[in-house]
Every structure is written in structure tokens, then in C-alpha cells.
Amino acid sequence: MVSLLETKFQKNGQVFYDGTIAADLAISPLPQRLIDMIANTSNDDNIKDHVIYRIVAENSTIDYTPPAVDNMRKYSKKQIRLQPLKTLYPEILVVVDATFYKHLGEEPLLAMNYLVPFWNGVDLRYKLLKSPRVKINIAGVILAQDETSLRYIYDNLDETGRIQAKQALIDAGEYFSTNAKFIRNKDVIVTMTKRDICSLKYANYCKSSALGKAFTGKACSKKKNTAIFEDNGGYAGIITATHEIGHLLGLPHDGEDEAADCSQKDGFIMASAKFRSVNSLCWSPCSRKILEQFASLTASNCLENKPENLGELLAQTLPGKVLTLEEQCLARGGKPCVFNATVCWKLHCTKSMTNMKCVGKAPAAEGSSCGDGLHCINGECIADKSEGYHNNYLVKHI
């Protein structure tokens, strides 16, 4: 069984795997020069472009004292760039933990069938920003089949199976810094889970209030460029993912610190989840201003380089074309109870299949139906001129 697998999709439809497939065996793609050599000397279309090799264990230990969590952003003149960045290019490593991978069907293509529209949904939120522009790039995807392969998750589970988010973030930074192979050419490491996330308030009490956690302004900081968030498999985590990446790009919560002038109650992306409103898919004036400041700091330096494959993974598939409102609500345990334009900023579902009380939380996924011939785009219910959902990108692989 694969315990940790990185899946890479190419434009020509090929799939490459990179990771461990047993305790002492690993798989990696062949170098391109060898693939070309084989192609020129063989007519066998069944040749697989990978090599399997045995892992030699090293006798080493890690003596690590976790650094103190520091979200205070204090910048000196030396930390100001000569020229502010006009575009930020965060290269994101998406890590799917074992609980979420199992929910997605434990097959790479089934997982990607969900993940590609999900991250397209996140990218659409960042396309609203113009100064600076933010262009999301998914630089890699890791799928964890084994519960113990992501030690920063497994070691920080409480007795009920919830993740102690703060320590998990710190440990994730250490985990990936000692597994440099996975973070090469990546700026931000984001873990998706189906588990509840909790904040440790005191010994033996972890409060399940947050949907995600990230360090503020640390996208380019080794060991702190990490985020973790919950998703239910029904695209409810798109805004949470957008929110947590926003933290890494220097954005505090609305109503706090440099964003004190923007009320949480206005319900913009950087507000608390409990304040969802018609603004839930938009950025507050404070977030826009602070992001502009962040682009002027050396803390954003790693986001300057434009990836060669920018946007290749994020096919323009709207998540609401993949899962219906019924399927999105089913992921929350209920069924939709409101069918009108309001679903575009707050999808109302019954609390369960038997409890008919309506509860509105995250917006319906972009592209969801909000009426006959209408769908949700940027929080608005507009005419649907799309030709329907075509799964061409995903079904042709393997």
C-alpha cells in the first residue's frame, strides 16, 4: 500500500508518481532524457516511465524544539523591497491527509476530480484582486493513504480524533523541512483534512471552533509557510482555504490589528466564518490595502518568480458543475432547503436528513444552480451560458 504519494499530471495526459509504495520501496519518474531514449528505441506503448528502488534507512534522529508562534508583523526599512511586486505567484503544495483521501475514494484520479475544481474555486477568489494580482499555482499534490505517514497530523490528534491545529502547524513546518524533496519549488504547504480542527486552550481541552489555521505573513518563511483546514468533500472548505492562504500572504482577520477599520460583521473573506454574508466571496478594503503593503516587503520575495506551468492544473472547471446543491448539502449531512439566489453567498441545508431545521453556512460552490438557467458566480446569481460540465481533463488519464 502506498503510504505517501505525490501525483503529477502533465498536459499530454500522462500521470507520474513520486513517493513510497512500501516500507523500503519508492517509486519515481524516469528522467526525461531516458524516457525519450526508450521511446526512440522501443515500440512498446506499455512501457511505464517510472523506476522502483529500495530505500536505505539512515540512522539519524531529530532533536527539535518547536519555535514560539509569532504572528506579530514588525518590519524595518531593510525589509522593504525596492519595488513592490505587481503580481504574487504562490506555488502551493496541496497535502491531502488519509481521512480526506479515503473520503475521495482512495484513487488518485478520483481525488483529482474533486481537487482541481476545488482549487479553481480558490483561484477565482484571488482573481478579484488587482493590486497586486495573485495567481494561484498548484505545484504538487500529495495523497496520504496511511494515517501515520503525516506525523504532524497523527502525533497531534486528541482522544476524540481532532487535530490540535497550532502544534500541527509547527510540526508540519519541521516535517517538510526534513523532507525537502516534496517542497522543492513550492512556497506554501496546505493540508486538507476531513477531521475536526481544534485549538488547545489548556491541558486536555481542545476547542473545536476554527475551520482552519495558518501563520500570518509567513508564505516565504521556512517552517512557517504552512496552513491546515477542514473540508467536508462538498466544497465547503473553498472559502476557508482562501482565508488561510490570505493569512500566509499577510492578511489578519478583519476587525483586528491593521484591519481594525473593517468590521468582522461585514462578512468579507477574512472575517470569522460565523459572519457569512453577501460579502463572503469578496475582499474587504482592509485586506486589499494590507496585501498591497505585503507586496512591498521582502517577506514576499519568494512569490516573485512566475512558474513555467502557471495555471495548467487549474482547468476552468467550476466546482458547482461537479457537485449539485443536493450533493453539497449531503456532504454536510442534510439536504438543501432554499433554492434561490441566496445560495450564492450562503447555502442553506437541513441539519440532518431527519432534522428539517435550515442552517446556512458556507456559500454554494461557484457554478452551482440558483434557478432555472442561472448559476452562482462571484456571489451573484447570473445567466448560465456554460455548455455544461465536461470531465475531459480527468477521465483520459491512466
Long-range contacts (C-beta under 8 A, 24 or more apart in sequence): 1-145, 1-146, 2-143, 2-145, 2-146, 3-144, 3-145, 3-146, 3-148, 3-149, 4-142, 4-143, 4-144, 4-145, 4-146, 4-149, 4-150, 5-108, 5-142, 5-143, 5-144, 5-145, 6-140, 6-141, 6-142, 6-143, 6-182, 7-108, 7-111, 7-112, 7-141, 7-142, 7-143, 8-140, 8-141, 9-112, 9-313, 9-397, 11-312, 13-396, 13-397, 14-49, 14-397, 15-108, 15-109, 15-397, 15-398, 16-49, 16-50, 17-50, 17-108, 19-142, 20-55, 20-149, 21-52, 24-54, 24-55, 24-57, 25-52, 25-53, 25-54, 25-55, 26-52, 26-53, 26-54, 26-55, 27-51, 27-52, 28-53, 62-174, 62-178, 64-174, 66-167, 66-170, 66-171, 66-174, 67-170, 67-223, 69-166, 69-169, 69-170, 69-215, 71-215, 71-216, 71-217, 73-216, 73-217, 73-250, 73-257, 75-297, 75-299, 78-298, 79-297, 79-298, 79-299, 80-296, 80-297, 80-298, 81-295, 81-296, 81-297, 81-298, 81-300, 81-301, 84-132, 84-292, 84-295, 84-296, 85-132, 85-295, 85-296, 85-300, 85-303, 85-304, 86-131, 86-132, 86-133, 86-295, 87-132, 87-133, 87-134, 87-135, 87-306, 88-132, 88-133, 88-134, 88-135, 88-249, 88-295, 88-300, 88-303, 88-304, 89-135, 89-137, 89-303, 89-304, 89-305, 89-306, 89-307, 89-310, 90-134, 90-136, 90-137, 90-187, 90-188, 90-219, 90-245, 90-248, 90-249, 90-303, 91-137, 91-139, 91-185, 91-186, 91-187, 91-188, 91-307, 92-119, 92-136, 92-137, 92-138, 92-139, 92-186, 92-187, 92-188, 92-189, 92-190, 92-245, 93-139, 93-140, 93-141, 93-142, 93-176, 93-182, 93-183, 93-186, 93-188, 93-189, 93-190, 94-119, 94-138, 94-140, 94-141, 94-142, 94-190, 94-192, 95-141, 95-142, 95-144, 95-150, 95-189, 95-190, 95-191, 95-192, 96-141, 96-142, 96-143, 96-144, 96-191, 96-192, 97-144, 97-150, 97-153, 97-191, 97-192, 97-193, 97-194, 97-195, 98-144, 98-145, 98-146, 98-147, 98-149, 98-150, 99-147, 99-193, 99-194, 99-195, 100-192, 100-193, 100-194, 100-231, 100-233, 101-143, 101-144, 101-145, 102-145, 103-194, 103-233, 104-233, 106-145, 108-143, 108-398, 109-394, 109-395, 109-397, 109-398, 111-141, 111-143, 112-141, 112-394, 113-322, 113-391, 113-394, 114-233, 114-322, 115-141, 116-313, 116-314, 116-315, 116-317, 116-393, 116-394, 117-235, 117-317, 117-318, 117-319, 117-321, 117-322, 117-365, 118-231, 118-235, 118-237, 118-238, 118-241, 118-319, 119-241, 119-313, 119-314, 120-314, 120-315, 120-316, 120-317, 120-318, 120-319, 120-366, 121-235, 121-238, 121-318, 121-319, 121-365, 121-366, 122-238, 122-241, 122-242, 122-245, 123-314, 124-366, 124-378, 125-238, 125-239, 125-242, 125-269, 125-281, 125-283, 126-242, 126-245, 128-282, 128-283, 128-378, 129-283, 129-288, 129-291, 131-288, 131-292, 132-291, 132-292, 132-295, 134-249, 134-291, 135-306, 135-310, 135-311, 136-245, 136-314, 137-307, 137-309, 137-310, 137-311, 137-313, 137-314, 138-313, 138-314, 139-185, 139-186, 139-187, 139-307, 140-182, 140-186, 142-182, 150-175, 150-191, 151-175, 153-191, 153-193, 153-195, 157-195, 158-198, 158-206, 160-196, 161-195, 161-196, 162-195, 162-196, 162-197, 162-198, 162-206, 162-208, 163-193, 163-195, 163-196, 163-197, 163-198, 163-228, 164-198, 164-199, 164-200, 164-206, 165-197, 165-198, 165-199, 165-210, 165-212, 165-213, 165-228, 166-199, 166-200, 166-213, 167-200, 168-213, 168-228, 169-213, 169-214, 169-215, 169-224, 169-226, 169-227, 169-228, 170-223, 172-226, 172-228, 173-222, 173-223, 173-224, 173-225, 173-226, 174-223, 176-226, 177-222, 177-223, 185-307, 187-219, 187-220, 187-225, 187-302, 187-303, 188-219, 188-225, 188-226, 188-227, 188-245, 188-248, 189-225, 189-226, 189-227, 190-226, 190-227, 190-228, 190-229, 190-241, 190-244, 190-245, 191-226, 191-227, 191-228, 191-229, 192-229, 192-231, 192-237, 192-241, 193-228, 193-229, 193-230, 193-231, 194-230, 194-231, 194-232, 194-233, 195-230, 196-230, 197-228, 197-229, 197-230, 211-237, 211-240, 211-273, 212-237, 212-240, 212-241, 212-243, 212-244, 213-244, 214-244, 214-245, 214-247, 214-248, 215-247, 215-248, 216-247, 216-248, 216-250, 216-251, 216-252, 217-247, 217-248, 217-249, 217-250, 217-294, 217-299, 218-248, 218-299, 219-248, 219-249, 219-250, 219-299, 219-300, 219-302, 219-303, 220-299, 220-300, 220-301, 220-302, 220-303, 221-299, 232-331, 232-332, 233-331, 234-323, 234-327, 234-328, 234-329, 234-330, 234-331, 234-332, 234-365, 235-319, 235-320, 235-323, 235-328, 235-331, 235-362, 235-365, 236-328, 236-331, 236-332, 236-361, 236-362, 237-362, 238-319, 238-362, 238-365, 238-366, 239-269, 239-273, 239-280, 239-281, 239-362, 239-363, 240-273, 240-362, 242-269, 243-269, 243-270, 246-270, 246-287, 249-291, 249-294, 249-300, 249-303, 250-290, 250-291, 250-293, 250-294, 250-297, 250-299, 250-300, 251-287, 251-290, 251-291, 251-294, 252-290, 254-284, 254-286, 254-287, 258-286, 258-290, 258-293, 259-284, 259-286, 259-287, 259-290, 260-286, 261-285, 261-286, 262-286, 262-287, 273-361, 273-362, 276-345, 276-346, 276-360, 276-361, 276-362, 276-363, 277-345, 277-346, 278-345, 278-379, 279-345, 279-379, 280-345, 280-346, 280-362, 280-363, 280-379, 281-344, 281-345, 281-363, 281-378, 281-379, 282-378, 282-379, 315-393, 317-389, 317-391, 317-393, 318-365, 318-366, 318-367, 318-375, 318-386, 318-389, 319-365, 319-366, 319-367, 320-364, 320-365, 320-366, 320-367, 320-368, 320-369, 320-375, 320-376, 321-367, 321-386, 321-388, 321-389, 322-365, 322-389, 323-365, 324-368, 324-369, 325-364, 325-368, 325-369, 328-364, 328-365, 328-368, 332-361, 334-359, 339-370, 339-371, 340-370, 340-371, 340-381, 341-370, 341-371, 341-374, 341-380, 341-381, 343-368, 343-370, 343-376, 343-381, 344-368, 344-370, 344-376, 344-377, 344-379, 344-380, 344-381, 345-379
